[in-house]
Amino acid sequence: MAEVRLEATQGDITRQRVDAIVNAANSSLLGGGGVDGAIHRAAGRELLEACRQLGGCPTGEARATAGFRLPARWVIHTVGPVWSGGKRGEPELLASCYRRSLEVADELGIRSVAFPAISTGAYGFPGQLAAEIAVNTVRSANTEVELVRLVAFDAETFVLYRKALDNRS
């Protein structure tokens, strides 16, 4: 098993040309704001119907649907933790989002995945810590995925990803 190629970019996750994009979803999986809303709008109404069939998803877990109108064939939906100061297992739950998303990718034979900055928007997870968890979890994952792209919506998040990628500890 080769090491995962891990890269960061700034842009729109709905336009990533990868096998799967990850949706930072809420537990209902029925759409919301931020990345979740953007993915639902770009994929079309079929995504909402597919998500209804899944019956929700607990925090730290992941589920997959087709990508419908997205360039990506698949959407892996994961529910990140709401930040409550870090004392309620939030770092472990966030790491689980990345790990479980890669496990779902492996089950589907997916070789390239793009992740957003899970939980850093409305859920309030500190950006630097989230970037470090993303990078460290992907680097330590036992996966067949060959490429993981961390997609930053803004320049600030992109800088945090670059910093985390440059830190080899």
PyMOL CGO cylinders between C-alpha atoms (Angstrom):
from pymol import cmd
from pymol.cgo import CYLINDER

trace = [
    CYLINDER, 0.00, 0.00, 0.00, 1.55, 3.29, -1.13, 0.3, 1, 1, 1, 1, 1, 1,
    CYLINDER, 1.55, 3.29, -1.13, 1.46, 6.44, 0.93, 0.3, 1, 1, 1, 1, 1, 1,
    CYLINDER, 1.46, 6.44, 0.93, -1.47, 8.72, 0.16, 0.3, 1, 1, 1, 1, 1, 1,
    CYLINDER, -1.47, 8.72, 0.16, -0.61, 11.77, -1.92, 0.3, 1, 1, 1, 1, 1, 1,
    CYLINDER, -0.61, 11.77, -1.92, -1.92, 14.65, 0.18, 0.3, 1, 1, 1, 1, 1, 1,
    CYLINDER, -1.92, 14.65, 0.18, -2.36, 18.12, -1.26, 0.3, 1, 1, 1, 1, 1, 1,
    CYLINDER, -2.36, 18.12, -1.26, -4.12, 21.38, -0.45, 0.3, 1, 1, 1, 1, 1, 1,
    CYLINDER, -4.12, 21.38, -0.45, -5.87, 23.78, -2.77, 0.3, 1, 1, 1, 1, 1, 1,
    CYLINDER, -5.87, 23.78, -2.77, -8.11, 26.81, -2.48, 0.3, 1, 1, 1, 1, 1, 1,
    CYLINDER, -8.11, 26.81, -2.48, -11.35, 26.65, -4.40, 0.3, 1, 1, 1, 1, 1, 1,
    CYLINDER, -11.35, 26.65, -4.40, -14.87, 25.33, -4.74, 0.3, 1, 1, 1, 1, 1, 1,
    CYLINDER, -14.87, 25.33, -4.74, -15.25, 21.71, -3.63, 0.3, 1, 1, 1, 1, 1, 1,
    CYLINDER, -15.25, 21.71, -3.63, -18.23, 21.23, -5.93, 0.3, 1, 1, 1, 1, 1, 1,
    CYLINDER, -18.23, 21.23, -5.93, -15.93, 21.70, -8.94, 0.3, 1, 1, 1, 1, 1, 1,
    CYLINDER, -15.93, 21.70, -8.94, -13.24, 19.22, -7.91, 0.3, 1, 1, 1, 1, 1, 1,
    CYLINDER, -13.24, 19.22, -7.91, -12.52, 16.55, -10.51, 0.3, 1, 1, 1, 1, 1, 1,
    CYLINDER, -12.52, 16.55, -10.51, -12.00, 13.60, -8.16, 0.3, 1, 1, 1, 1, 1, 1,
    CYLINDER, -12.00, 13.60, -8.16, -13.81, 10.31, -7.65, 0.3, 1, 1, 1, 1, 1, 1,
    CYLINDER, -13.81, 10.31, -7.65, -15.55, 11.59, -4.50, 0.3, 1, 1, 1, 1, 1, 1,
    CYLINDER, -15.55, 11.59, -4.50, -16.06, 14.79, -2.59, 0.3, 1, 1, 1, 1, 1, 1,
    CYLINDER, -16.06, 14.79, -2.59, -16.79, 14.83, 1.12, 0.3, 1, 1, 1, 1, 1, 1,
    CYLINDER, -16.79, 14.83, 1.12, -19.78, 16.75, 2.39, 0.3, 1, 1, 1, 1, 1, 1,
    CYLINDER, -19.78, 16.75, 2.39, -19.56, 18.35, 5.83, 0.3, 1, 1, 1, 1, 1, 1,
    CYLINDER, -19.56, 18.35, 5.83, -23.18, 17.49, 6.56, 0.3, 1, 1, 1, 1, 1, 1,
    CYLINDER, -23.18, 17.49, 6.56, -25.54, 17.79, 9.50, 0.3, 1, 1, 1, 1, 1, 1,
    CYLINDER, -25.54, 17.79, 9.50, -26.89, 14.61, 11.06, 0.3, 1, 1, 1, 1, 1, 1,
    CYLINDER, -26.89, 14.61, 11.06, -30.13, 14.68, 9.04, 0.3, 1, 1, 1, 1, 1, 1,
    CYLINDER, -30.13, 14.68, 9.04, -28.15, 14.68, 5.75, 0.3, 1, 1, 1, 1, 1, 1,
    CYLINDER, -28.15, 14.68, 5.75, -31.00, 16.75, 4.29, 0.3, 1, 1, 1, 1, 1, 1,
    CYLINDER, -31.00, 16.75, 4.29, -29.01, 19.84, 3.38, 0.3, 1, 1, 1, 1, 1, 1,
    CYLINDER, -29.01, 19.84, 3.38, -28.03, 22.95, 5.26, 0.3, 1, 1, 1, 1, 1, 1,
    CYLINDER, -28.03, 22.95, 5.26, -25.76, 25.93, 4.91, 0.3, 1, 1, 1, 1, 1, 1,
    CYLINDER, -25.76, 25.93, 4.91, -22.13, 26.34, 3.94, 0.3, 1, 1, 1, 1, 1, 1,
    CYLINDER, -22.13, 26.34, 3.94, -20.48, 23.43, 2.15, 0.3, 1, 1, 1, 1, 1, 1,
    CYLINDER, -20.48, 23.43, 2.15, -23.53, 21.22, 2.68, 0.3, 1, 1, 1, 1, 1, 1,
    CYLINDER, -23.53, 21.22, 2.68, -25.87, 23.67, 0.96, 0.3, 1, 1, 1, 1, 1, 1,
    CYLINDER, -25.87, 23.67, 0.96, -23.42, 24.29, -1.88, 0.3, 1, 1, 1, 1, 1, 1,
    CYLINDER, -23.42, 24.29, -1.88, -23.04, 20.55, -2.55, 0.3, 1, 1, 1, 1, 1, 1,
    CYLINDER, -23.04, 20.55, -2.55, -26.80, 20.00, -2.49, 0.3, 1, 1, 1, 1, 1, 1,
    CYLINDER, -26.80, 20.00, -2.49, -27.38, 22.91, -4.90, 0.3, 1, 1, 1, 1, 1, 1,
    CYLINDER, -27.38, 22.91, -4.90, -24.65, 21.75, -7.30, 0.3, 1, 1, 1, 1, 1, 1,
    CYLINDER, -24.65, 21.75, -7.30, -25.68, 18.07, -7.25, 0.3, 1, 1, 1, 1, 1, 1,
    CYLINDER, -25.68, 18.07, -7.25, -29.37, 18.76, -7.81, 0.3, 1, 1, 1, 1, 1, 1,
    CYLINDER, -29.37, 18.76, -7.81, -32.57, 17.54, -6.17, 0.3, 1, 1, 1, 1, 1, 1,
    CYLINDER, -32.57, 17.54, -6.17, -31.62, 13.89, -6.68, 0.3, 1, 1, 1, 1, 1, 1,
    CYLINDER, -31.62, 13.89, -6.68, -29.03, 14.23, -3.91, 0.3, 1, 1, 1, 1, 1, 1,
    CYLINDER, -29.03, 14.23, -3.91, -31.71, 15.19, -1.38, 0.3, 1, 1, 1, 1, 1, 1,
    CYLINDER, -31.71, 15.19, -1.38, -33.77, 12.16, -2.38, 0.3, 1, 1, 1, 1, 1, 1,
    CYLINDER, -33.77, 12.16, -2.38, -30.74, 9.85, -2.05, 0.3, 1, 1, 1, 1, 1, 1,
    CYLINDER, -30.74, 9.85, -2.05, -29.92, 11.33, 1.37, 0.3, 1, 1, 1, 1, 1, 1,
    CYLINDER, -29.92, 11.33, 1.37, -33.49, 10.75, 2.58, 0.3, 1, 1, 1, 1, 1, 1,
    CYLINDER, -33.49, 10.75, 2.58, -32.96, 7.04, 1.91, 0.3, 1, 1, 1, 1, 1, 1,
    CYLINDER, -32.96, 7.04, 1.91, -29.96, 6.98, 4.27, 0.3, 1, 1, 1, 1, 1, 1,
    CYLINDER, -29.96, 6.98, 4.27, -31.95, 7.98, 7.36, 0.3, 1, 1, 1, 1, 1, 1,
    CYLINDER, -31.95, 7.98, 7.36, -29.32, 10.32, 8.78, 0.3, 1, 1, 1, 1, 1, 1,
    CYLINDER, -29.32, 10.32, 8.78, -25.79, 9.86, 10.07, 0.3, 1, 1, 1, 1, 1, 1,
    CYLINDER, -25.79, 9.86, 10.07, -24.27, 10.14, 13.55, 0.3, 1, 1, 1, 1, 1, 1,
    CYLINDER, -24.27, 10.14, 13.55, -21.40, 12.51, 14.34, 0.3, 1, 1, 1, 1, 1, 1,
    CYLINDER, -21.40, 12.51, 14.34, -18.03, 11.03, 13.35, 0.3, 1, 1, 1, 1, 1, 1,
    CYLINDER, -18.03, 11.03, 13.35, -19.57, 8.58, 10.86, 0.3, 1, 1, 1, 1, 1, 1,
    CYLINDER, -19.57, 8.58, 10.86, -19.86, 8.68, 7.05, 0.3, 1, 1, 1, 1, 1, 1,
    CYLINDER, -19.86, 8.68, 7.05, -22.35, 7.59, 4.37, 0.3, 1, 1, 1, 1, 1, 1,
    CYLINDER, -22.35, 7.59, 4.37, -22.14, 7.71, 0.56, 0.3, 1, 1, 1, 1, 1, 1,
    CYLINDER, -22.14, 7.71, 0.56, -24.46, 8.69, -2.27, 0.3, 1, 1, 1, 1, 1, 1,
    CYLINDER, -24.46, 8.69, -2.27, -24.00, 9.22, -5.97, 0.3, 1, 1, 1, 1, 1, 1,
    CYLINDER, -24.00, 9.22, -5.97, -22.70, 12.64, -7.04, 0.3, 1, 1, 1, 1, 1, 1,
    CYLINDER, -22.70, 12.64, -7.04, -25.50, 13.23, -9.55, 0.3, 1, 1, 1, 1, 1, 1,
    CYLINDER, -25.50, 13.23, -9.55, -24.74, 16.56, -11.32, 0.3, 1, 1, 1, 1, 1, 1,
    CYLINDER, -24.74, 16.56, -11.32, -21.32, 17.02, -9.68, 0.3, 1, 1, 1, 1, 1, 1,
    CYLINDER, -21.32, 17.02, -9.68, -18.06, 16.27, -11.52, 0.3, 1, 1, 1, 1, 1, 1,
    CYLINDER, -18.06, 16.27, -11.52, -17.36, 13.75, -8.72, 0.3, 1, 1, 1, 1, 1, 1,
    CYLINDER, -17.36, 13.75, -8.72, -19.08, 10.38, -9.09, 0.3, 1, 1, 1, 1, 1, 1,
    CYLINDER, -19.08, 10.38, -9.09, -19.66, 10.07, -5.34, 0.3, 1, 1, 1, 1, 1, 1,
    CYLINDER, -19.66, 10.07, -5.34, -20.46, 12.24, -2.32, 0.3, 1, 1, 1, 1, 1, 1,
    CYLINDER, -20.46, 12.24, -2.32, -19.31, 10.94, 1.05, 0.3, 1, 1, 1, 1, 1, 1,
    CYLINDER, -19.31, 10.94, 1.05, -21.36, 12.65, 3.76, 0.3, 1, 1, 1, 1, 1, 1,
    CYLINDER, -21.36, 12.65, 3.76, -19.78, 12.99, 7.19, 0.3, 1, 1, 1, 1, 1, 1,
    CYLINDER, -19.78, 12.99, 7.19, -21.03, 14.76, 10.30, 0.3, 1, 1, 1, 1, 1, 1,
    CYLINDER, -21.03, 14.76, 10.30, -18.41, 16.74, 12.14, 0.3, 1, 1, 1, 1, 1, 1,
    CYLINDER, -18.41, 16.74, 12.14, -18.58, 17.71, 15.80, 0.3, 1, 1, 1, 1, 1, 1,
    CYLINDER, -18.58, 17.71, 15.80, -19.79, 21.06, 17.07, 0.3, 1, 1, 1, 1, 1, 1,
    CYLINDER, -19.79, 21.06, 17.07, -16.90, 22.68, 18.97, 0.3, 1, 1, 1, 1, 1, 1,
    CYLINDER, -16.90, 22.68, 18.97, -17.62, 22.91, 22.70, 0.3, 1, 1, 1, 1, 1, 1,
    CYLINDER, -17.62, 22.91, 22.70, -14.15, 23.80, 23.91, 0.3, 1, 1, 1, 1, 1, 1,
    CYLINDER, -14.15, 23.80, 23.91, -12.56, 20.45, 23.11, 0.3, 1, 1, 1, 1, 1, 1,
    CYLINDER, -12.56, 20.45, 23.11, -13.67, 18.68, 26.28, 0.3, 1, 1, 1, 1, 1, 1,
    CYLINDER, -13.67, 18.68, 26.28, -16.40, 16.52, 24.68, 0.3, 1, 1, 1, 1, 1, 1,
    CYLINDER, -16.40, 16.52, 24.68, -14.24, 14.41, 22.38, 0.3, 1, 1, 1, 1, 1, 1,
    CYLINDER, -14.24, 14.41, 22.38, -14.41, 16.85, 19.48, 0.3, 1, 1, 1, 1, 1, 1,
    CYLINDER, -14.41, 16.85, 19.48, -10.84, 16.18, 18.21, 0.3, 1, 1, 1, 1, 1, 1,
    CYLINDER, -10.84, 16.18, 18.21, -11.43, 12.41, 18.23, 0.3, 1, 1, 1, 1, 1, 1,
    CYLINDER, -11.43, 12.41, 18.23, -14.80, 12.82, 16.50, 0.3, 1, 1, 1, 1, 1, 1,
    CYLINDER, -14.80, 12.82, 16.50, -13.27, 15.03, 13.81, 0.3, 1, 1, 1, 1, 1, 1,
    CYLINDER, -13.27, 15.03, 13.81, -10.49, 12.49, 13.21, 0.3, 1, 1, 1, 1, 1, 1,
    CYLINDER, -10.49, 12.49, 13.21, -13.19, 9.83, 12.93, 0.3, 1, 1, 1, 1, 1, 1,
    CYLINDER, -13.19, 9.83, 12.93, -14.87, 11.85, 10.16, 0.3, 1, 1, 1, 1, 1, 1,
    CYLINDER, -14.87, 11.85, 10.16, -11.71, 11.67, 8.04, 0.3, 1, 1, 1, 1, 1, 1,
    CYLINDER, -11.71, 11.67, 8.04, -10.98, 8.04, 8.90, 0.3, 1, 1, 1, 1, 1, 1,
    CYLINDER, -10.98, 8.04, 8.90, -14.55, 6.82, 8.27, 0.3, 1, 1, 1, 1, 1, 1,
    CYLINDER, -14.55, 6.82, 8.27, -14.78, 8.80, 5.02, 0.3, 1, 1, 1, 1, 1, 1,
    CYLINDER, -14.78, 8.80, 5.02, -11.63, 7.06, 3.77, 0.3, 1, 1, 1, 1, 1, 1,
    CYLINDER, -11.63, 7.06, 3.77, -13.03, 3.68, 4.86, 0.3, 1, 1, 1, 1, 1, 1,
    CYLINDER, -13.03, 3.68, 4.86, -16.23, 4.34, 2.88, 0.3, 1, 1, 1, 1, 1, 1,
    CYLINDER, -16.23, 4.34, 2.88, -14.06, 5.41, -0.08, 0.3, 1, 1, 1, 1, 1, 1,
    CYLINDER, -14.06, 5.41, -0.08, -12.18, 2.11, 0.15, 0.3, 1, 1, 1, 1, 1, 1,
    CYLINDER, -12.18, 2.11, 0.15, -15.45, 0.14, 0.22, 0.3, 1, 1, 1, 1, 1, 1,
    CYLINDER, -15.45, 0.14, 0.22, -16.47, 1.86, -3.04, 0.3, 1, 1, 1, 1, 1, 1,
    CYLINDER, -16.47, 1.86, -3.04, -13.09, 1.53, -4.77, 0.3, 1, 1, 1, 1, 1, 1,
    CYLINDER, -13.09, 1.53, -4.77, -12.56, 5.29, -4.79, 0.3, 1, 1, 1, 1, 1, 1,
    CYLINDER, -12.56, 5.29, -4.79, -8.99, 6.44, -5.49, 0.3, 1, 1, 1, 1, 1, 1,
    CYLINDER, -8.99, 6.44, -5.49, -9.25, 10.24, -5.18, 0.3, 1, 1, 1, 1, 1, 1,
    CYLINDER, -9.25, 10.24, -5.18, -11.13, 12.24, -2.55, 0.3, 1, 1, 1, 1, 1, 1,
    CYLINDER, -11.13, 12.24, -2.55, -11.55, 15.96, -1.86, 0.3, 1, 1, 1, 1, 1, 1,
    CYLINDER, -11.55, 15.96, -1.86, -12.35, 17.07, 1.70, 0.3, 1, 1, 1, 1, 1, 1,
    CYLINDER, -12.35, 17.07, 1.70, -13.63, 20.45, 2.89, 0.3, 1, 1, 1, 1, 1, 1,
    CYLINDER, -13.63, 20.45, 2.89, -12.55, 21.92, 6.23, 0.3, 1, 1, 1, 1, 1, 1,
    CYLINDER, -12.55, 21.92, 6.23, -15.01, 19.83, 8.27, 0.3, 1, 1, 1, 1, 1, 1,
    CYLINDER, -15.01, 19.83, 8.27, -16.60, 21.54, 11.32, 0.3, 1, 1, 1, 1, 1, 1,
    CYLINDER, -16.60, 21.54, 11.32, -14.69, 24.82, 10.92, 0.3, 1, 1, 1, 1, 1, 1,
    CYLINDER, -14.69, 24.82, 10.92, -17.63, 26.93, 9.73, 0.3, 1, 1, 1, 1, 1, 1,
    CYLINDER, -17.63, 26.93, 9.73, -20.87, 27.14, 11.69, 0.3, 1, 1, 1, 1, 1, 1,
    CYLINDER, -20.87, 27.14, 11.69, -19.70, 24.32, 13.99, 0.3, 1, 1, 1, 1, 1, 1,
    CYLINDER, -19.70, 24.32, 13.99, -16.87, 26.54, 15.27, 0.3, 1, 1, 1, 1, 1, 1,
    CYLINDER, -16.87, 26.54, 15.27, -13.96, 24.06, 15.31, 0.3, 1, 1, 1, 1, 1, 1,
    CYLINDER, -13.96, 24.06, 15.31, -10.64, 26.00, 15.52, 0.3, 1, 1, 1, 1, 1, 1,
    CYLINDER, -10.64, 26.00, 15.52, -9.10, 26.08, 12.05, 0.3, 1, 1, 1, 1, 1, 1,
    CYLINDER, -9.10, 26.08, 12.05, -5.49, 25.30, 12.93, 0.3, 1, 1, 1, 1, 1, 1,
    CYLINDER, -5.49, 25.30, 12.93, -6.41, 22.32, 15.09, 0.3, 1, 1, 1, 1, 1, 1,
    CYLINDER, -6.41, 22.32, 15.09, -8.83, 21.08, 12.42, 0.3, 1, 1, 1, 1, 1, 1,
    CYLINDER, -8.83, 21.08, 12.42, -6.14, 21.31, 9.71, 0.3, 1, 1, 1, 1, 1, 1,
    CYLINDER, -6.14, 21.31, 9.71, -3.64, 19.40, 11.88, 0.3, 1, 1, 1, 1, 1, 1,
    CYLINDER, -3.64, 19.40, 11.88, -6.21, 16.68, 12.61, 0.3, 1, 1, 1, 1, 1, 1,
    CYLINDER, -6.21, 16.68, 12.61, -7.09, 16.40, 8.91, 0.3, 1, 1, 1, 1, 1, 1,
    CYLINDER, -7.09, 16.40, 8.91, -3.46, 16.06, 7.80, 0.3, 1, 1, 1, 1, 1, 1,
    CYLINDER, -3.46, 16.06, 7.80, -2.38, 13.71, 10.61, 0.3, 1, 1, 1, 1, 1, 1,
    CYLINDER, -2.38, 13.71, 10.61, -5.43, 11.46, 10.24, 0.3, 1, 1, 1, 1, 1, 1,
    CYLINDER, -5.43, 11.46, 10.24, -5.02, 11.12, 6.48, 0.3, 1, 1, 1, 1, 1, 1,
    CYLINDER, -5.02, 11.12, 6.48, -1.27, 10.51, 6.79, 0.3, 1, 1, 1, 1, 1, 1,
    CYLINDER, -1.27, 10.51, 6.79, -1.83, 7.71, 9.30, 0.3, 1, 1, 1, 1, 1, 1,
    CYLINDER, -1.83, 7.71, 9.30, -4.80, 6.13, 7.50, 0.3, 1, 1, 1, 1, 1, 1,
    CYLINDER, -4.80, 6.13, 7.50, -4.62, 2.58, 6.20, 0.3, 1, 1, 1, 1, 1, 1,
    CYLINDER, -4.62, 2.58, 6.20, -6.33, 3.24, 2.87, 0.3, 1, 1, 1, 1, 1, 1,
    CYLINDER, -6.33, 3.24, 2.87, -6.27, 2.38, -0.81, 0.3, 1, 1, 1, 1, 1, 1,
    CYLINDER, -6.27, 2.38, -0.81, -7.10, 6.01, -1.67, 0.3, 1, 1, 1, 1, 1, 1,
    CYLINDER, -7.10, 6.01, -1.67, -4.21, 7.41, -3.71, 0.3, 1, 1, 1, 1, 1, 1,
    CYLINDER, -4.21, 7.41, -3.71, -4.99, 11.15, -3.62, 0.3, 1, 1, 1, 1, 1, 1,
    CYLINDER, -4.99, 11.15, -3.62, -6.55, 13.25, -0.86, 0.3, 1, 1, 1, 1, 1, 1,
    CYLINDER, -6.55, 13.25, -0.86, -7.10, 16.91, -1.67, 0.3, 1, 1, 1, 1, 1, 1,
    CYLINDER, -7.10, 16.91, -1.67, -7.88, 19.29, 1.18, 0.3, 1, 1, 1, 1, 1, 1,
    CYLINDER, -7.88, 19.29, 1.18, -10.00, 22.04, -0.34, 0.3, 1, 1, 1, 1, 1, 1,
    CYLINDER, -10.00, 22.04, -0.34, -9.97, 25.41, 1.40, 0.3, 1, 1, 1, 1, 1, 1,
    CYLINDER, -9.97, 25.41, 1.40, -12.81, 27.77, 0.59, 0.3, 1, 1, 1, 1, 1, 1,
    CYLINDER, -12.81, 27.77, 0.59, -10.78, 30.79, 1.75, 0.3, 1, 1, 1, 1, 1, 1,
    CYLINDER, -10.78, 30.79, 1.75, -7.14, 31.92, 1.83, 0.3, 1, 1, 1, 1, 1, 1,
    CYLINDER, -7.14, 31.92, 1.83, -6.91, 31.69, 5.62, 0.3, 1, 1, 1, 1, 1, 1,
    CYLINDER, -6.91, 31.69, 5.62, -7.85, 28.00, 5.63, 0.3, 1, 1, 1, 1, 1, 1,
    CYLINDER, -7.85, 28.00, 5.63, -5.48, 27.31, 2.74, 0.3, 1, 1, 1, 1, 1, 1,
    CYLINDER, -5.48, 27.31, 2.74, -2.59, 28.79, 4.77, 0.3, 1, 1, 1, 1, 1, 1,
    CYLINDER, -2.59, 28.79, 4.77, -3.54, 26.56, 7.72, 0.3, 1, 1, 1, 1, 1, 1,
    CYLINDER, -3.54, 26.56, 7.72, -3.53, 23.49, 5.46, 0.3, 1, 1, 1, 1, 1, 1,
    CYLINDER, -3.53, 23.49, 5.46, -0.11, 24.42, 4.00, 0.3, 1, 1, 1, 1, 1, 1,
    CYLINDER, -0.11, 24.42, 4.00, 1.27, 24.87, 7.52, 0.3, 1, 1, 1, 1, 1, 1,
    CYLINDER, 1.27, 24.87, 7.52, -0.09, 21.49, 8.63, 0.3, 1, 1, 1, 1, 1, 1,
    CYLINDER, -0.09, 21.49, 8.63, 1.27, 19.78, 5.51, 0.3, 1, 1, 1, 1, 1, 1,
    CYLINDER, 1.27, 19.78, 5.51, 4.71, 21.29, 6.07, 0.3, 1, 1, 1, 1, 1, 1,
    CYLINDER, 4.71, 21.29, 6.07, 4.82, 20.00, 9.65, 0.3, 1, 1, 1, 1, 1, 1,
    CYLINDER, 4.82, 20.00, 9.65, 6.11, 16.41, 9.44, 0.3, 1, 1, 1, 1, 1, 1,
    CYLINDER, 6.11, 16.41, 9.44, 5.91, 15.70, 13.18, 0.3, 1, 1, 1, 1, 1, 1,
]
cmd.load_cgo(trace, "trace")
